[in-house]
Amino acid sequence: MKKLMILFVFSLVMTTAAIAAAHFQVATTPEIDPETVDAILLTGVGGLGVLALTEMAKRLLNAAGALSYITSGVVSAAATAIYLAMQQQFTLLAFMIYSVLVFLSANGIYKVVVKASRGR
């Protein structure tokens, strides 16, 4: 539980710092750019990609099941906030949209396929 609190406090501090750095820009409808999602996934925080950070956090917390998705969500949101603030593109709407897209990509949701059954 202590490790989870440390992760939560770290992400809260980083997200708050990113929001403060963005000076609470007026929310406008952002244009969703797939290249921005890829950039967030690749750069993550401090040069470590979102997938690498998520795996490190999961191993640190011994996360499994729902806790692994929560950990991935926290890391995705923190990386998104930091990236958007550094690019001076931070708005609350852009943060929410890109966080969801990064979370889905980081968890491989796009890889879900249904295998056709063969009638033998």
A tleap script that builds the chain and sets N, CA, C and O, in Angstrom:
source leaprc.protein.ff14SB
mol = sequence {
  NMET LYS LYS LEU MET ILE LEU PHE VAL PHE
  SER LEU VAL MET THR THR ALA ALA ILE ALA
  ALA ALA HIE PHE GLN VAL ALA THR THR PRO
  GLU ILE ASP PRO GLU THR VAL ASP ALA ILE
  LEU LEU THR GLY VAL GLY GLY LEU GLY VAL
  LEU ALA LEU THR GLU MET ALA LYS ARG LEU
  LEU ASN ALA ALA GLY ALA LEU SER TYR ILE
  THR SER GLY VAL VAL SER ALA ALA ALA THR
  ALA ILE TYR LEU ALA MET GLN GLN GLN PHE
  THR LEU LEU ALA PHE MET ILE TYR SER VAL
  LEU VAL PHE LEU SER ALA ASN GLY ILE TYR
  LYS VAL VAL VAL LYS ALA SER ARG GLY CARG
}
set mol.1.N position { 0.824 -1.184 0.000 }
set mol.1.CA position { 0.000 0.000 0.000 }
set mol.1.C position { 0.874 1.256 0.000 }
set mol.1.O position { 0.522 2.269 -0.604 }
set mol.2.N position { 2.021 1.174 0.689 }
set mol.2.CA position { 2.921 2.320 0.760 }
set mol.2.C position { 3.464 2.656 -0.625 }
set mol.2.O position { 3.587 3.829 -0.976 }
set mol.3.N position { 3.786 1.639 -1.407 }
set mol.3.CA position { 4.305 1.868 -2.755 }
set mol.3.C position { 3.246 2.493 -3.647 }
set mol.3.O position { 3.556 3.349 -4.475 }
set mol.4.N position { 2.011 2.075 -3.485 }
set mol.4.CA position { 0.916 2.647 -4.261 }
set mol.4.C position { 0.728 4.115 -3.906 }
set mol.4.O position { 0.480 4.935 -4.790 }
set mol.5.N position { 0.839 4.456 -2.648 }
set mol.5.CA position { 0.722 5.851 -2.229 }
set mol.5.C position { 1.862 6.687 -2.793 }
set mol.5.O position { 1.646 7.830 -3.197 }
set mol.6.N position { 3.062 6.139 -2.825 }
set mol.6.CA position { 4.199 6.857 -3.399 }
set mol.6.C position { 3.962 7.117 -4.875 }
set mol.6.O position { 4.211 8.220 -5.362 }
set mol.7.N position { 3.486 6.113 -5.586 }
set mol.7.CA position { 3.183 6.275 -7.004 }
set mol.7.C position { 2.085 7.310 -7.207 }
set mol.7.O position { 2.176 8.141 -8.110 }
set mol.8.N position { 1.065 7.268 -6.388 }
set mol.8.CA position { -0.040 8.225 -6.500 }
set mol.8.C position { 0.437 9.647 -6.226 }
set mol.8.O position { 0.095 10.567 -6.969 }
set mol.9.N position { 1.220 9.839 -5.173 }
set mol.9.CA position { 1.720 11.178 -4.834 }
set mol.9.C position { 2.640 11.698 -5.930 }
set mol.9.O position { 2.568 12.871 -6.297 }
set mol.10.N position { 3.505 10.832 -6.456 }
set mol.10.CA position { 4.401 11.234 -7.547 }
set mol.10.C position { 3.604 11.700 -8.762 }
set mol.10.O position { 3.888 12.753 -9.333 }
set mol.11.N position { 2.609 10.912 -9.150 }
set mol.11.CA position { 1.824 11.294 -10.327 }
set mol.11.C position { 1.012 12.552 -10.061 }
set mol.11.O position { 0.835 13.369 -10.964 }
set mol.12.N position { 0.519 12.723 -8.853 }
set mol.12.CA position { -0.246 13.921 -8.506 }
set mol.12.C position { 0.638 15.162 -8.573 }
set mol.12.O position { 0.222 16.196 -9.096 }
set mol.13.N position { 1.839 15.063 -8.053 }
set mol.13.CA position { 2.773 16.194 -8.089 }
set mol.13.C position { 3.147 16.537 -9.527 }
set mol.13.O position { 3.144 17.708 -9.906 }
set mol.14.N position { 3.469 15.526 -10.328 }
set mol.14.CA position { 3.865 15.765 -11.710 }
set mol.14.C position { 2.707 16.352 -12.517 }
set mol.14.O position { 2.913 17.266 -13.316 }
set mol.15.N position { 1.513 15.845 -12.319 }
set mol.15.CA position { 0.352 16.352 -13.051 }
set mol.15.C position { 0.029 17.778 -12.619 }
set mol.15.O position { -0.288 18.619 -13.460 }
set mol.16.N position { 0.104 18.059 -11.330 }
set mol.16.CA position { -0.155 19.411 -10.837 }
set mol.16.C position { 0.880 20.386 -11.376 }
set mol.16.O position { 0.541 21.508 -11.752 }
set mol.17.N position { 2.138 19.967 -11.416 }
set mol.17.CA position { 3.185 20.829 -11.960 }
set mol.17.C position { 2.956 21.109 -13.442 }
set mol.17.O position { 3.170 22.228 -13.909 }
set mol.18.N position { 2.523 20.099 -14.171 }
set mol.18.CA position { 2.256 20.291 -15.594 }
set mol.18.C position { 1.081 21.239 -15.805 }
set mol.18.O position { 1.113 22.081 -16.701 }
set mol.19.N position { 0.056 21.103 -14.987 }
set mol.19.CA position { -1.102 21.988 -15.106 }
set mol.19.C position { -0.710 23.422 -14.748 }
set mol.19.O position { -1.127 24.365 -15.422 }
set mol.20.N position { 0.082 23.589 -13.699 }
set mol.20.CA position { 0.526 24.931 -13.317 }
set mol.20.C position { 1.397 25.551 -14.398 }
set mol.20.O position { 1.304 26.750 -14.658 }
set mol.21.N position { 2.238 24.747 -15.027 }
set mol.21.CA position { 3.109 25.257 -16.084 }
set mol.21.C position { 2.321 25.689 -17.310 }
set mol.21.O position { 2.762 26.559 -18.060 }
set mol.22.N position { 1.184 25.099 -17.510 }
set mol.22.CA position { 0.363 25.430 -18.671 }
set mol.22.C position { -0.475 26.689 -18.444 }
set mol.22.O position { -1.126 27.164 -19.374 }
set mol.23.N position { -0.471 27.235 -17.234 }
set mol.23.CA position { -1.190 28.458 -16.890 }
set mol.23.C position { -2.689 28.365 -17.174 }
set mol.23.O position { -3.333 29.357 -17.516 }
set mol.24.N position { -3.223 27.174 -17.028 }
set mol.24.CA position { -4.660 26.970 -17.176 }
set mol.24.C position { -5.211 27.632 -18.441 }
set mol.24.O position { -6.091 28.491 -18.379 }
set mol.25.N position { -4.688 27.222 -19.556 }
set mol.25.CA position { -5.140 27.763 -20.831 }
set mol.25.C position { -6.625 27.479 -21.016 }
set mol.25.O position { -7.162 26.509 -20.481 }
set mol.26.N position { -7.274 28.346 -21.785 }
set mol.26.CA position { -8.699 28.185 -22.057 }
set mol.26.C position { -8.894 26.943 -22.906 }
set mol.26.O position { -8.200 26.748 -23.904 }
set mol.27.N position { -9.842 26.103 -22.506 }
set mol.27.CA position { -10.082 24.849 -23.218 }
set mol.27.C position { -10.766 25.131 -24.553 }
set mol.27.O position { -11.819 25.766 -24.614 }
set mol.28.N position { -10.149 24.650 -25.597 }
set mol.28.CA position { -10.754 24.687 -26.920 }
set mol.28.C position { -10.765 23.259 -27.425 }
set mol.28.O position { -10.087 22.393 -26.872 }
set mol.29.N position { -11.512 23.019 -28.445 }
set mol.29.CA position { -11.563 21.669 -28.978 }
set mol.29.C position { -10.231 21.363 -29.656 }
set mol.29.O position { -9.891 21.986 -30.662 }
set mol.30.N position { -9.481 20.415 -29.118 }
set mol.30.CA position { -8.176 20.118 -29.709 }
set mol.30.C position { -8.326 19.255 -30.952 }
set mol.30.O position { -9.266 18.469 -31.077 }
set mol.31.N position { -7.392 19.419 -31.853 }
set mol.31.CA position { -7.338 18.524 -32.993 }
set mol.31.C position { -6.511 17.321 -32.554 }
set mol.31.O position { -5.359 17.472 -32.147 }
set mol.32.N position { -7.083 16.155 -32.633 }
set mol.32.CA position { -6.415 14.948 -32.173 }
set mol.32.C position { -5.442 14.497 -33.250 }
set mol.32.O position { -5.821 14.231 -34.391 }
set mol.33.N position { -4.186 14.420 -32.857 }
set mol.33.CA position { -3.130 14.058 -33.785 }
set mol.33.C position { -2.534 12.718 -33.354 }
set mol.33.O position { -2.003 12.617 -32.248 }
set mol.34.N position { -2.608 11.691 -34.197 }
set mol.34.CA position { -2.036 10.388 -33.831 }
set mol.34.C position { -0.531 10.458 -33.571 }
set mol.34.O position { -0.002 9.658 -32.800 }
set mol.35.N position { 0.156 11.397 -34.200 }
set mol.35.CA position { 1.595 11.538 -33.963 }
set mol.35.C position { 1.874 11.999 -32.542 }
set mol.35.O position { 2.901 11.642 -31.966 }
set mol.36.N position { 0.970 12.791 -31.969 }
set mol.36.CA position { 1.132 13.225 -30.585 }
set mol.36.C position { 1.000 12.037 -29.638 }
set mol.36.O position { 1.747 11.932 -28.666 }
set mol.37.N position { 0.060 11.150 -29.916 }
set mol.37.CA position { -0.095 9.937 -29.095 }
set mol.37.C position { 1.184 9.108 -29.163 }
set mol.37.O position { 1.668 8.628 -28.138 }
set mol.38.N position { 1.730 8.938 -30.364 }
set mol.38.CA position { 2.977 8.186 -30.509 }
set mol.38.C position { 4.129 8.863 -29.774 }
set mol.38.O position { 4.952 8.193 -29.151 }
set mol.39.N position { 4.186 10.185 -29.847 }
set mol.39.CA position { 5.257 10.920 -29.161 }
set mol.39.C position { 5.152 10.753 -27.651 }
set mol.39.O position { 6.166 10.589 -26.972 }
set mol.40.N position { 3.939 10.795 -27.124 }
set mol.40.CA position { 3.749 10.602 -25.680 }
set mol.40.C position { 4.170 9.194 -25.290 }
set mol.40.O position { 4.848 9.008 -24.279 }
set mol.41.N position { 3.776 8.198 -26.083 }
set mol.41.CA position { 4.131 6.816 -25.778 }
set mol.41.C position { 5.645 6.615 -25.796 }
set mol.41.O position { 6.190 5.885 -24.967 }
set mol.42.N position { 6.319 7.264 -26.742 }
set mol.42.CA position { 7.762 7.055 -26.895 }
set mol.42.C position { 8.588 7.853 -25.903 }
set mol.42.O position { 9.572 7.339 -25.370 }
set mol.43.N position { 8.209 9.108 -25.642 }
set mol.43.CA position { 9.026 9.936 -24.756 }
set mol.43.C position { 8.698 9.715 -23.293 }
set mol.43.O position { 9.592 9.743 -22.448 }
set mol.44.N position { 7.426 9.496 -22.981 }
set mol.44.CA position { 7.047 9.212 -21.598 }
set mol.44.C position { 7.530 10.285 -20.651 }
set mol.44.O position { 7.264 11.468 -20.865 }
set mol.45.N position { 8.237 9.888 -19.605 }
set mol.45.CA position { 8.775 10.803 -18.604 }
set mol.45.C position { 10.270 10.586 -18.528 }
set mol.45.O position { 10.724 9.468 -18.285 }
set mol.46.N position { 11.030 11.628 -18.731 }
set mol.46.CA position { 12.480 11.524 -18.624 }
set mol.46.C position { 13.110 10.639 -19.676 }
set mol.46.O position { 14.178 10.072 -19.443 }
set mol.47.N position { 12.481 10.508 -20.817 }
set mol.47.CA position { 13.038 9.698 -21.896 }
set mol.47.C position { 12.640 8.235 -21.841 }
set mol.47.O position { 12.862 7.498 -22.802 }
set mol.48.N position { 12.061 7.804 -20.740 }
set mol.48.CA position { 11.582 6.426 -20.650 }
set mol.48.C position { 10.163 6.377 -21.195 }
set mol.48.O position { 9.316 7.183 -20.809 }
set mol.49.N position { 9.908 5.450 -22.074 }
set mol.49.CA position { 8.579 5.336 -22.669 }
set mol.49.C position { 7.518 4.937 -21.669 }
set mol.49.O position { 7.818 4.418 -20.594 }
set mol.50.N position { 6.285 5.184 -22.033 }
set mol.50.CA position { 5.156 4.868 -21.152 }
set mol.50.C position { 5.113 3.368 -20.843 }
set mol.50.O position { 4.849 2.970 -19.708 }
set mol.51.N position { 5.373 2.545 -21.854 }
set mol.51.CA position { 5.346 1.098 -21.615 }
set mol.51.C position { 6.425 0.678 -20.621 }
set mol.51.O position { 6.172 -0.151 -19.747 }
set mol.52.N position { 7.616 1.241 -20.747 }
set mol.52.CA position { 8.703 0.898 -19.823 }
set mol.52.C position { 8.373 1.367 -18.411 }
set mol.52.O position { 8.580 0.631 -17.446 }
set mol.53.N position { 7.865 2.582 -18.289 }
set mol.53.CA position { 7.508 3.095 -16.966 }
set mol.53.C position { 6.384 2.277 -16.327 }
set mol.53.O position { 6.396 2.014 -15.125 }
set mol.54.N position { 5.424 1.886 -17.144 }
set mol.54.CA position { 4.315 1.084 -16.632 }
set mol.54.C position { 4.812 -0.264 -16.131 }
set mol.54.O position { 4.424 -0.710 -15.051 }
set mol.55.N position { 5.657 -0.906 -16.903 }
set mol.55.CA position { 6.183 -2.211 -16.479 }
set mol.55.C position { 7.028 -2.092 -15.216 }
set mol.55.O position { 6.962 -2.956 -14.341 }
set mol.56.N position { 7.826 -1.023 -15.115 }
set mol.56.CA position { 8.631 -0.826 -13.904 }
set mol.56.C position { 7.725 -0.630 -12.692 }
set mol.56.O position { 7.973 -1.197 -11.628 }
set mol.57.N position { 6.669 0.178 -12.857 }
set mol.57.CA position { 5.748 0.424 -11.747 }
set mol.57.C position { 4.995 -0.846 -11.366 }
set mol.57.O position { 4.787 -1.111 -10.182 }
set mol.58.N position { 4.584 -1.630 -12.357 }
set mol.58.CA position { 3.874 -2.881 -12.074 }
set mol.58.C position { 4.755 -3.849 -11.293 }
set mol.58.O position { 4.289 -4.499 -10.357 }
set mol.59.N position { 6.004 -3.945 -11.669 }
set mol.59.CA position { 6.910 -4.858 -10.950 }
set mol.59.C position { 7.213 -4.345 -9.562 }
set mol.59.O position { 7.328 -5.127 -8.619 }
set mol.60.N position { 7.346 -3.022 -9.427 }
set mol.60.CA position { 7.612 -2.429 -8.123 }
set mol.60.C position { 6.453 -2.682 -7.163 }
set mol.60.O position { 6.657 -2.943 -5.977 }
set mol.61.N position { 5.230 -2.601 -7.697 }
set mol.61.CA position { 4.032 -2.779 -6.871 }
set mol.61.C position { 3.528 -4.214 -6.836 }
set mol.61.O position { 2.580 -4.522 -6.114 }
set mol.62.N position { 4.158 -5.098 -7.616 }
set mol.62.CA position { 3.674 -6.464 -7.779 }
set mol.62.C position { 2.202 -6.446 -8.196 }
set mol.62.O position { 1.373 -7.174 -7.649 }
set mol.63.N position { 1.905 -5.606 -9.165 }
set mol.63.CA position { 0.528 -5.393 -9.595 }
set mol.63.C position { 0.053 -6.506 -10.508 }
set mol.63.O position { 0.804 -7.019 -11.337 }
set mol.64.N position { -1.200 -6.866 -10.340 }
set mol.64.CA position { -1.849 -7.846 -11.199 }
set mol.64.C position { -3.323 -7.477 -11.296 }
set mol.64.O position { -3.881 -6.864 -10.386 }
set mol.65.N position { -3.936 -7.850 -12.391 }
set mol.65.CA position { -5.367 -7.606 -12.563 }
set mol.65.C position { -5.699 -6.138 -12.675 }
set mol.65.O position { -5.083 -5.411 -13.455 }
set mol.66.N position { -6.674 -5.700 -11.897 }
set mol.66.CA position { -7.154 -4.316 -11.964 }
set mol.66.C position { -6.085 -3.319 -11.546 }
set mol.66.O position { -6.029 -2.213 -12.083 }
set mol.67.N position { -5.233 -3.697 -10.592 }
set mol.67.CA position { -4.176 -2.791 -10.139 }
set mol.67.C position { -3.193 -2.477 -11.264 }
set mol.67.O position { -2.641 -1.378 -11.313 }
set mol.68.N position { -2.973 -3.422 -12.159 }
set mol.68.CA position { -2.064 -3.153 -13.277 }
set mol.68.C position { -2.677 -2.133 -14.238 }
set mol.68.O position { -1.958 -1.308 -14.801 }
set mol.69.N position { -3.992 -2.180 -14.428 }
set mol.69.CA position { -4.649 -1.181 -15.278 }
set mol.69.C position { -4.658 0.199 -14.610 }
set mol.69.O position { -4.493 1.216 -15.284 }
set mol.70.N position { -4.847 0.231 -13.307 }
set mol.70.CA position { -4.811 1.501 -12.575 }
set mol.70.C position { -3.418 2.110 -12.676 }
set mol.70.O position { -3.275 3.308 -12.919 }
set mol.71.N position { -2.392 1.283 -12.489 }
set mol.71.CA position { -1.019 1.746 -12.597 }
set mol.71.C position { -0.745 2.296 -13.993 }
set mol.71.O position { -0.128 3.351 -14.140 }
set mol.72.N position { -1.197 1.591 -14.999 }
set mol.72.CA position { -1.021 2.036 -16.376 }
set mol.72.C position { -1.744 3.355 -16.626 }
set mol.72.O position { -1.225 4.223 -17.328 }
set mol.73.N position { -2.926 3.506 -16.062 }
set mol.73.CA position { -3.679 4.744 -16.211 }
set mol.73.C position { -2.984 5.930 -15.571 }
set mol.73.O position { -2.952 7.020 -16.142 }
set mol.74.N position { -2.425 5.720 -14.382 }
set mol.74.CA position { -1.716 6.792 -13.679 }
set mol.74.C position { -0.476 7.203 -14.464 }
set mol.74.O position { -0.227 8.394 -14.648 }
set mol.75.N position { 0.301 6.235 -14.927 }
set mol.75.CA position { 1.508 6.534 -15.698 }
set mol.75.C position { 1.147 7.224 -17.011 }
set mol.75.O position { 1.816 8.177 -17.411 }
set mol.76.N position { 0.108 6.760 -17.680 }
set mol.76.CA position { -0.318 7.370 -18.942 }
set mol.76.C position { -0.753 8.821 -18.736 }
set mol.76.O position { -0.405 9.695 -19.530 }
set mol.77.N position { -1.507 9.073 -17.679 }
set mol.77.CA position { -1.972 10.433 -17.403 }
set mol.77.C position { -0.810 11.365 -17.063 }
set mol.77.O position { -0.767 12.506 -17.522 }
set mol.78.N position { 0.127 10.871 -16.259 }
set mol.78.CA position { 1.274 11.702 -15.894 }
set mol.78.C position { 2.134 12.019 -17.119 }
set mol.78.O position { 2.554 13.162 -17.299 }
set mol.79.N position { 2.396 11.029 -17.951 }
set mol.79.CA position { 3.202 11.253 -19.149 }
set mol.79.C position { 2.500 12.204 -20.109 }
set mol.79.O position { 3.147 13.046 -20.733 }
set mol.80.N position { 1.189 12.077 -20.232 }
set mol.80.CA position { 0.424 12.966 -21.111 }
set mol.80.C position { 0.472 14.397 -20.610 }
set mol.80.O position { 0.690 15.320 -21.395 }
set mol.81.N position { 0.272 14.594 -19.317 }
set mol.81.CA position { 0.287 15.946 -18.750 }
set mol.81.C position { 1.642 16.607 -18.944 }
set mol.81.O position { 1.726 17.781 -19.305 }
set mol.82.N position { 2.694 15.850 -18.704 }
set mol.82.CA position { 4.041 16.406 -18.848 }
set mol.82.C position { 4.324 16.761 -20.299 }
set mol.82.O position { 4.848 17.838 -20.584 }
set mol.83.N position { 3.981 15.862 -21.221 }
set mol.83.CA position { 4.244 16.116 -22.638 }
set mol.83.C position { 3.461 17.331 -23.143 }
set mol.83.O position { 4.025 18.197 -23.811 }
set mol.84.N position { 2.178 17.397 -22.830 }
set mol.84.CA position { 1.367 18.518 -23.303 }
set mol.84.C position { 1.834 19.844 -22.707 }
set mol.84.O position { 1.811 20.868 -23.390 }
set mol.85.N position { 2.255 19.838 -21.450 }
set mol.85.CA position { 2.761 21.057 -20.829 }
set mol.85.C position { 4.070 21.502 -21.471 }
set mol.85.O position { 4.277 22.693 -21.702 }
set mol.86.N position { 4.952 20.549 -21.757 }
set mol.86.CA position { 6.221 20.899 -22.393 }
set mol.86.C position { 6.011 21.441 -23.801 }
set mol.86.O position { 6.780 22.287 -24.257 }
set mol.87.N position { 4.989 20.969 -24.490 }
set mol.87.CA position { 4.693 21.428 -25.846 }
set mol.87.C position { 3.791 22.660 -25.839 }
set mol.87.O position { 3.439 23.173 -26.901 }
set mol.88.N position { 3.417 23.137 -24.660 }
set mol.88.CA position { 2.528 24.276 -24.477 }
set mol.88.C position { 1.202 24.074 -25.210 }
set mol.88.O position { 0.659 25.004 -25.806 }
set mol.89.N position { 0.696 22.854 -25.154 }
set mol.89.CA position { -0.580 22.504 -25.769 }
set mol.89.C position { -1.579 22.029 -24.724 }
set mol.89.O position { -2.602 21.436 -25.067 }
set mol.90.N position { -1.291 22.285 -23.448 }
set mol.90.CA position { -2.120 21.710 -22.391 }
set mol.90.C position { -3.458 22.421 -22.281 }
set mol.90.O position { -3.517 23.631 -22.064 }
set mol.91.N position { -4.505 21.673 -22.430 }
set mol.91.CA position { -5.861 22.081 -22.062 }
set mol.91.C position { -6.471 20.875 -21.359 }
set mol.91.O position { -6.024 19.746 -21.556 }
set mol.92.N position { -7.465 21.107 -20.562 }
set mol.92.CA position { -8.059 20.005 -19.825 }
set mol.92.C position { -8.666 18.977 -20.768 }
set mol.92.O position { -8.551 17.773 -20.539 }
set mol.93.N position { -9.310 19.451 -21.826 }
set mol.93.CA position { -9.921 18.539 -22.790 }
set mol.93.C position { -8.867 17.718 -23.530 }
set mol.93.O position { -9.024 16.509 -23.705 }
set mol.94.N position { -7.794 18.379 -23.964 }
set mol.94.CA position { -6.717 17.651 -24.650 }
set mol.94.C position { -6.079 16.633 -23.709 }
set mol.94.O position { -5.753 15.520 -24.123 }
set mol.95.N position { -5.900 17.015 -22.442 }
set mol.95.CA position { -5.327 16.104 -21.451 }
set mol.95.C position { -6.184 14.852 -21.297 }
set mol.95.O position { -5.664 13.737 -21.278 }
set mol.96.N position { -7.493 15.039 -21.189 }
set mol.96.CA position { -8.380 13.884 -21.000 }
set mol.96.C position { -8.389 12.981 -22.233 }
set mol.96.O position { -8.310 11.758 -22.112 }
set mol.97.N position { -8.486 13.582 -23.409 }
set mol.97.CA position { -8.548 12.780 -24.638 }
set mol.97.C position { -7.253 12.022 -24.863 }
set mol.97.O position { -7.272 10.817 -25.116 }
set mol.98.N position { -6.123 12.723 -24.773 }
set mol.98.CA position { -4.840 12.063 -25.021 }
set mol.98.C position { -4.512 11.037 -23.936 }
set mol.98.O position { -3.881 10.021 -24.227 }
set mol.99.N position { -4.929 11.285 -22.693 }
set mol.99.CA position { -4.689 10.297 -21.634 }
set mol.99.C position { -5.403 8.987 -21.938 }
set mol.99.O position { -4.834 7.910 -21.765 }
set mol.100.N position { -6.644 9.082 -22.390 }
set mol.100.CA position { -7.397 7.872 -22.727 }
set mol.100.C position { -6.757 7.156 -23.913 }
set mol.100.O position { -6.609 5.934 -23.893 }
set mol.101.N position { -6.377 7.914 -24.950 }
set mol.101.CA position { -5.759 7.295 -26.125 }
set mol.101.C position { -4.425 6.629 -25.785 }
set mol.101.O position { -4.135 5.530 -26.258 }
set mol.102.N position { -3.621 7.297 -24.966 }
set mol.102.CA position { -2.335 6.710 -24.564 }
set mol.102.C position { -2.568 5.473 -23.708 }
set mol.102.O position { -1.872 4.470 -23.871 }
set mol.103.N position { -3.538 5.527 -22.797 }
set mol.103.CA position { -3.855 4.376 -21.954 }
set mol.103.C position { -4.263 3.177 -22.809 }
set mol.103.O position { -3.786 2.062 -22.596 }
set mol.104.N position { -5.149 3.415 -23.776 }
set mol.104.CA position { -5.601 2.317 -24.630 }
set mol.104.C position { -4.448 1.749 -25.454 }
set mol.104.O position { -4.337 0.532 -25.600 }
set mol.105.N position { -3.602 2.604 -25.988 }
set mol.105.CA position { -2.465 2.124 -26.773 }
set mol.105.C position { -1.452 1.386 -25.904 }
set mol.105.O position { -0.904 0.363 -26.312 }
set mol.106.N position { -1.208 1.909 -24.707 }
set mol.106.CA position { -0.229 1.283 -23.815 }
set mol.106.C position { -0.673 -0.104 -23.360 }
set mol.106.O position { 0.161 -0.957 -23.057 }
set mol.107.N position { -1.981 -0.328 -23.311 }
set mol.107.CA position { -2.490 -1.626 -22.881 }
set mol.107.C position { -2.832 -2.542 -24.038 }
set mol.107.O position { -3.375 -3.627 -23.832 }
set mol.108.N position { -2.522 -2.118 -25.246 }
set mol.108.CA position { -2.716 -2.980 -26.409 }
set mol.108.C position { -4.161 -3.250 -26.749 }
set mol.108.O position { -4.479 -4.313 -27.280 }
set mol.109.N position { -5.045 -2.312 -26.455 }
set mol.109.CA position { -6.465 -2.505 -26.736 }
set mol.109.C position { -6.697 -2.676 -28.238 }
set mol.109.O position { -7.600 -3.400 -28.659 }
set mol.110.N position { -5.870 -1.999 -29.039 }
set mol.110.CA position { -6.023 -2.095 -30.486 }
set mol.110.C position { -5.674 -3.484 -31.012 }
set mol.110.O position { -5.985 -3.801 -32.160 }
set mol.111.N position { -5.036 -4.312 -30.196 }
set mol.111.CA position { -4.633 -5.654 -30.628 }
set mol.111.C position { -5.722 -6.702 -30.415 }
set mol.111.O position { -5.553 -7.863 -30.789 }
set mol.112.N position { -6.829 -6.294 -29.818 }
set mol.112.CA position { -7.897 -7.244 -29.531 }
set mol.112.C position { -8.562 -7.655 -30.840 }
set mol.112.O position { -9.125 -6.821 -31.550 }
set mol.113.N position { -8.492 -8.910 -31.143 }
set mol.113.CA position { -9.128 -9.436 -32.355 }
set mol.113.C position { -9.899 -10.685 -31.993 }
set mol.113.O position { -9.602 -11.361 -31.008 }
set mol.114.N position { -10.870 -10.970 -32.788 }
set mol.114.CA position { -11.665 -12.190 -32.579 }
set mol.114.C position { -11.246 -13.182 -33.639 }
set mol.114.O position { -11.308 -12.887 -34.833 }
set mol.115.N position { -10.824 -14.345 -33.217 }
set mol.115.CA position { -10.417 -15.373 -34.162 }
set mol.115.C position { -11.664 -16.073 -34.703 }
set mol.115.O position { -12.546 -16.488 -33.952 }
set mol.116.N position { -11.704 -16.185 -35.983 }
set mol.116.CA position { -12.844 -16.858 -36.616 }
set mol.116.C position { -12.747 -18.343 -36.351 }
set mol.116.O position { -11.676 -18.941 -36.453 }
set mol.117.N position { -13.870 -18.922 -36.013 }
set mol.117.CA position { -13.867 -20.371 -35.802 }
set mol.117.C position { -14.011 -21.071 -37.141 }
set mol.117.O position { -14.730 -20.611 -38.027 }
set mol.118.N position { -13.336 -22.158 -37.267 }
set mol.118.CA position { -13.414 -22.949 -38.510 }
set mol.118.C position { -14.383 -24.074 -38.310 }
set mol.118.O position { -14.303 -24.818 -37.332 }
set mol.119.N position { -15.291 -24.196 -39.230 }
set mol.119.CA position { -16.305 -25.259 -39.123 }
set mol.119.C position { -15.772 -26.582 -39.651 }
set mol.119.O position { -15.863 -26.852 -40.849 }
set mol.120.N position { -15.222 -27.401 -38.781 }
set mol.120.CA position { -14.686 -28.692 -39.173 }
set mol.120.C position { -15.557 -29.789 -38.652 }
set mol.120.O position { -15.272 -30.965 -38.879 }
savepdb mol mol.pdb
quit
